[in-house]
Amino acid sequence: MSIDEPVTEKNSASSRAVIEEVVKTVVYGFLFALIFRTFAYEPFNIPSESMLPNLLIGDYLFVAKYSYGYSHYSLPLSLPLFNGRIFARQVTRGDIVVFKLPRDNKTVYIKRIVGIPGDRIQMIDGVLFINGQEVRKERIKDFLVPDRFGNLRRFRQYRETMPNGRSYTTLDTEESAADNTRIFVVPAGHYFAMGDNRDNSSDSRVANSGVGYIPAENLVGRAEVLFFSTDGSARIWEFWRWIQATRFSRLFTVLH
């Protein structure tokens, strides 16, 4: 027969100390994550094909929150604690940005900035013009992407080079109304954004049901790097299929 050792005041104090340390560790970890997410980098995932060929459904990326300064959309839950931007910096044409959709200020979008305040933007026969200057567009090899049934889809792919030298790839999948537009004059304090998948993107070319001009205040940050990518063939509990579903070639890709 064994007799349990009675709980002493010393043992009770030691237990409280351990619990307090655990609680402090959890709280400090939460605060660090909150501060890091608010002021440094926030993770986002890609749910649509509007940024093909550069971003695929299932890509996970880090967005630099400090790139353009901070607005209340940088804060958790977009708390309206202040107006405008602090430590504001100019957006560069060609940046891939995450922003809150102007028509509801809630939905998160990701697009590429092609126009800054004062720019005149127009599409003519699928070619982008900035301030009357044609953006160089070079045909390159087709882009191949598998659909959910494993069949390869083929798209015409181009390399665009902006007047500032920024270069990136775009898709031209079909003729569409978005290939020819009026001239858009970007207002002060706003930006003009387009998806790289030019015929499958709701962006600044569409005002009422799309994006329209993006207020500087709505910018969340600049997309910087892919840290994970999955083709969606494995569900979260199917851990035995995670490796097969991971697109290892895309991990830690720097975005341009």
Secondary structure, 3 states (H helix, E strand, C coil): CCCCCCCCHHHHHHHHHHHHHHHHHHHHHHHHHHHHHHHCEEEEECCCCCCCCCCCCCEEEEEECCCCCECHHHCHHHCCCCCCCECCCCCCCCCEEEEECCCCCCCEEEEEEEECCCCEEEEECCEEEECCEECEEEEEEEEEEECCCCCEEEEEEEEEECCCCCEEEEEECCCCHHHCCCCEECCCCEEEEECCECCCCCCCCCCCCCCCCEEHHHEEEEEEEEEEEECCCCCCCCHHHHHHHECHHHCCCECC
